[in-house]
């Protein structure tokens, strides 16, 4: 295998690794939001109530979140290229199954399997890319990778809306199939295999957190339909909370847990992770409702709804580079806190003006403010996170942060939809608006709390985080045989 020398331009294996991992990352990130503008069409075609629409989104984000760190550990132990290809195959097959779904229940099941594939594939993209790119060019490669992933988040509602309107909602899933089928043989031929011999799988931890989060989200989704004091809802809340508590206990006692609880003793690590969870809770839950409001109440087509969301979801592509420069000058904490405050103000502004006849001109300022806030948060958050842990813990810290943000997204859809269904519904535009307004206030409050928690992060880290070196991981030295 040809190994490019440090300091040279990207070439050979490094270029292939960047292209393959960036495209795979784009697909996985896109599926977080691509469904949002297709929800009204899915509901009209397959039927189902609010709970079913919630699970159409949450079946993906929840399985993605709880299996993310487990997927990374599988790759470390059994081969990163091998597991990357396996995750890609599962994701591609589940996308085709979702497109062919004859019922809402089948679609939800396919979305859950999609999340499993993404959880195995996504964390290995960065590991494979880091191992293939020379140290001198790693920053450039990771920057390109991050921009492509950011583009997926920005364009998700627009791509979903355009495909839904001009072809059919099924094509938001068919889109993944030819891309996945092309990537699988290329990954086999062009990516080098690597392992971490000391890696261990935390099966008890995975089972505890998976069962616990499923129980809590399932209870929240069904609370209004079943009743908050009903046996299924109370059982889900109590049993789910007990399993999450067991996961915390396991993480503080086990020799090699998926998520060591000792990391949370650092107030900076605790603050930035809780802030991320609450940020995604408020943001994802709000996008879930507002994308439907733009179609069902404001009367826009799916494509128009996606375009009108761009000032929010697309703003990070413009502002993030400036936010990164600002964070370098004054530190990450004030930039992250300001971003979260702007996002909270944007959601609160939306809640204050929303009505059945609100104009888009009135919606534009809070959309832009929310987008600026998102950009100010995203740009320095990763660096702030890494500054709170030792280099040896950076892999686990990154996995934990990504997982908690995805959990926040799943909880956001469940919590805000629960508030929505308690105060309104789909009966009329006025009913939908009546439910959306208090839900947005809850989302704004969650993000405002996130801004306060971000202040727990120290002003500046004592030492800059060491770079993650190709050839080593948080779990030990790795073996990198040649690609075959």
N, C-alpha and C positions, 0 to 999 in steps of 0.2 A: 504494500500500500504506500503510495506516495504521500509523504508528510510535508506540507508546505512550511517553509521556514518563517519564523516570526519576523514581522516587519514587512513582509511582501504583501502584495494585493491578494484579495480572496481569489482562489482558483481551485480547480479540481475538486477533491472531496469536500472542501469547505463550502464551495458554491452549491454543490449538490445538497449538502446538509442544510444550508440556509434555505434553499428553495423548498425542499421537502418538508422541513419542520415548520416553516412559516405558513405554507399552504395548509398543512394539517392543523396548525394552531388557529388559522383563520376559520376553518370549518367548525371546529369545536366552539370557538368564541361566538361565531355567528349564530349558532343554534341557541344561545342564551336569549337573544332578543328577536330573532327572525320570526318567531311564532306570534309575537304580540299583535302585529297589525293584521294577521290572518285569523285571529280568534272569532270575530263576527262571522266570517265565511265558514269556518269550521263548525260553529254553533248552528248556522243555518243548514248546513249539509248533513251533519251527523247528529244534531240534536244535543241534548244534555243541558244541565243547568250551570250555575256559577261554580259549583264545586267541581264539575267536570273540567271546566275551563282552567280552573286553578291547577288541577292535577296535570293538565296538558303542558303547563309550564313547569310545575314543581316536580313532576316525575323525572324530568331531566336534571334540573338543578340539584335536587336532593341526592340522587344516586351519584351524580358527579362530585358533590361535596364530600359525602361520607366515604367514598372509595378513592379519593384523590391520592392521599398519602399511602394507602395500601397498594395502589397501582404503581406508584414510584418504587416502593419496596419490592414488588414483584419483578420489575425491570432490573433492579440492582442485583437481585438474586439469580434470576433465570436468563438474563440477557436483555439488554435494553432494546436492541434492534428487534429481537424476536418478539418481545412484548409490545413494542410500538406497532409492529405489523399486525399482531393479534388484535390490539385495541382498535386499529384502523379498520380491520376487517369486520369486527363487531359493529362499529359505528356505521360503516357503509351498509352492511346488511340490515341493521335496524332502521336506517333511513329509508331503504326500499320498502321495508315492512310498514313503516309509518305512512308512506305514500299510498300503499295498497289497503290501508285499514278500512274495514267495512263499518266500523262502529267507533264511538268515542272511547269505549273501554279498550278496544284493540289499539287505538292510537296512543292512549296513555301507557299501555304496556310496552309498546314499541319505543316510546320516548324514554321510559325507564332503562331499557336496554341500550339505547343511544347514550345515555348518561354513563352507563358502565363502560362502554367503549371509550368515551371521551376521558373518563377518569384514569384509564390505563394509558391512553395515548398522550394526553396533554402534558402531564408532568415530565414525560421522557423527552419531549421535544427540546427543552432547554438543555438537558443533560447531553443529548446527542449532539446538539449544536455546539455547546461549549467544548466538548471533546474534539470536535473536528476543526475548529477555527484556531489559528495561531493567537497567542496571547496578545500580540500587538494589534490585532484586528478584531478582537473579541467585542470591544465596545461598539464598533461600527456594526458588526453582525447582530448583536443584541438590540441595537437601536432600530435596525431595519425590521427585525422580528417584532419588536414592540409596536412599531408603526403599523405593521400589517395586522396585528391583533387588534390594535385600536381602531383601525379602519373597519374591522368586522363588527365591533360594537357600534360604531357610528352609523354604519350602513344597514344594520340588521333590520330595523323597522321599515326602511325604504325598500330594501330587497324583498322582504316579506310582502309588503304591500303591492309592489309592482308585479311580482309573480302571481300573487293571488288575483289581482284585477285583470291582468292581461292573459294569463293562461289558466291556472287554478291553484288552490291552496296546496294541493298535493306536490306542486313543483318546488315548494320551499324545502321539501325532503328529497325529491328526485335530483335536485341540483348537486347533492353530495355524492351521488352514486358514481357518475363517470369520473369525478375527481378522485374519489377513493380507489376505484379500480385502476386508475393510472398510477396512483402513488404507491400501491402495494408492491408491484414488481420493481419499481424504481428504488424503493427503500431497501428491498432485498439485495439489489445489485450495487447500490451506491453508498449505503451507510455502513460504517464499521460497527462490529459487535463489541460490546463492553459489558463488564459485570463488576460487582463489588462483592468479593467473596465473603466478607464479614456481615453482609446484610441479613437481617432477620425479619420475619413476618410477624406482625402483632395481630393474630387472628382474634383473640379475646377482645382486644381493644376495638377492632373493626366491628365485631358483632354488637358490642355494647353501644357504640355511638350510632351505628346504623339503626338498630332497633329503637333506641331512645329518641332520635330525631324523627324517625318515621311516626312513632306514637304521638309525639307532640304536634307535628304538622298535620297528621290525619285528624286529630281532635280539633285543631283550630279550623281546618277546612270544613268540617262537618258540624261545628258548634251551633250555628244558627238553624240549620236544617233539623238537627237532632235535639237541640236544647242544651244549654251549657251545663245543666245538672243531670243530663241523661247518663245512663250507665256507660255507653260506648265512649262518650266524650270524657267523662271523668276518669275512666279506666285508661284511656290513651294519655291523658295529661299526667296522671299519677305514675303509671308504669313507665311512660317515656321519661319523666323527670328522674325516676329512680335509676333507670338504666344510664342516663347521662351522668348522674352522681356516681354510679359505679365506674363509668369511664374515667371520671376525674380521680377517683380513688386508685384505680388501676394505673393511671398515668403518674401518680405520685409514689407508687410502690414497686411497679414492675421493673425488671432489670433493663429492658430495652423497649419501652413503650412507643407506640406510634407518635404520641404527643407528650413529651415529658412536661409535667406540670411545674417543674422547677423554673421553666422559662418564664412563667407568669409571675414569678416573684419580682421580676424587674418591672417597675411601674411603667417604664417606657414601652416595653413589649406588651404589657397588659393594655395600656391606653391605646396604642395604635391598632391593636387587634379588635378591641371592643368598638373603637371608632369605625373600623372597616365594616364590621358586622352591622352596625346601626346605619351606616351610610347606605349599604346595599339594601337593607330592610326598607328604608324610606324611598330610595330611588327605584328599585325594581317594583315594589308595590304600587308606586305612583304611575310608572310607565304602563303597567298592566291595566290600570283603569283609564288613564288618559288616552291611550291608543284606541280604546273602545269608545270613549267619549267623542273623539274627533270624528268617528264614523257614525255611531248610533245616534248621537245628539246633534253634533255640528253638521252632519250630512255629507262629510267628505268621502271620496272614494278611498280604497286602501292605499293607492299610490300617493294621493294627496295627503293622507294622514301621515305616511312615512316621510314625505317631504317636509311637512309642518313640524315633525319631531326633530329634524336635523339641527336646528339651532341649539337644541339641548344635547343630543347624542353626538353630534359632529363637532361641537365647539372644542373638545380636547385636542383634536387634530391641529387646531390653529394656536391655541393658548398654551398647550403643554410645554413646547420648547421654551417659551418665555418664562413659564412657571419654574422650569428646571434651573434656568439662569438665576432667577430670583432666589430660589432655595439655596443655591450655592453661595449667594452673597449674604443673606440674612439668616440662613438656617431653615431646615425643613419644617420645624414645629409651627411657626407663625403662618407659613404658607398653607400647610395642611388645615390648620384651625380656621383660617380665613376662607379656604375653599368650602369647608363643611358649613360654615356660617352662611356663605352665599347660597349654597344649595338649600339650606333650611329656609332662608328668606324667599328664594324662588318658589319653593313648594307652598309656603305660607301665602305668598302673593297670589298664586294660582287659586288656592282655597278661598281667598277673599273676593276674587273677581268672577269665579265660575258661575255661570248661569246658562240657561238653555239658549239664550240669544247672544252670548258673549262673542265679540268679534275676534278674528285672528290678530288684528293689530293690538288688541288689549292683551292677548296671550303672549305676544312676541317678547316683551321685556322680561317676564319671569322665565321664559324658555331660555333666553340668552344668559340671564343671571345664573340659572341652574347649570347651564353648560359651562360657564366660566368657573363656577364652583367645583364642578366635577373635574375639570382640567387641573385646577390648583391642587386638588386632593390627589389625583392619580400621579402627577409628575414626580413629587418628592416622596410619596408614601413608601415606595419600595426601599429607597435609601434610608429613610427614617427607621423602617423596620429592621434592616440589616445592621444599623448602628447600635441596636439594643442587645445584640447577641454576639457570642464568640464566633469566629470563623467556622469552627467545627460544627456549630449548630445552625448554620445558615440554611442548609438544605431543609431541615425540619421546620425552621422558622418560616421559610417561604411557603412550604406546603401547608402549614397550619394557617397562615394568613389567607392563602387562596381558598382553603376549605371553609374557613369561617366566613369569608365574604360570600361564598356560594350559599352557605347556610342562611346568612342574612337575607339573600335574595329569595330563598324559598319561604322563610318566615315572613318576609315583607308581603309577598303575594297572599299568604294565608291570613296574616293579621289585618292588612288593609281591606282585603275582600270580605273578611268577617265583619268589619266595621261597616263596609258598604252595604252588605246584605241585611244588617240590622237596621239601617236607616233608610234604605231605598231598594232598588232592584231594576229589572229589565222591563217592567210593565209599561213605562212611558219615558220620554225624554226628561220630564221633570223628576220622575222617580229615580232615574239614573243619576241625575245631577244631585238630588237630595242625598244619595248614598255616597257619591264621590267626594263632596265637600268635606264632611267630617273625616273621611279616610285620609284625605290630603293633609288635614291638620295633624293627624296622628303621624303621618310620614314626616312632616316638617318638624314635629317635636322630637322624633327619633334622631333625625340628622342634627338638630340643635344640641341634643345630648351628646352626640358623637363629637361635635365641636368642642364641648367642654372637656370630654375625656381626652381629646388630642392634646390638651394642655398638660396632661400627666407626663408627656414625653419630655425628657431633659432638653434644655436649649440646644446643646450641641454634644455629640458623642465625644468621649475622651479620646478615643482612637478611631480612625476610619476603618471600616470593615475591610478585611483582607479579601482579595478577589478569589472566586472559586476557581481552582486550578484544574485544567484538564488532566485526567489521570488520578484525581483523588476525589472522594466524596465524603459526605458527613459520616458515612458508615464504614469507611476504611479505604485502603488502596484498591484500585481497580485494575483488572486485566483487560487490555485492549488488543485483541487479535485482529489480524487484517480482515477487511471485508472480503467475502467470498461470493 
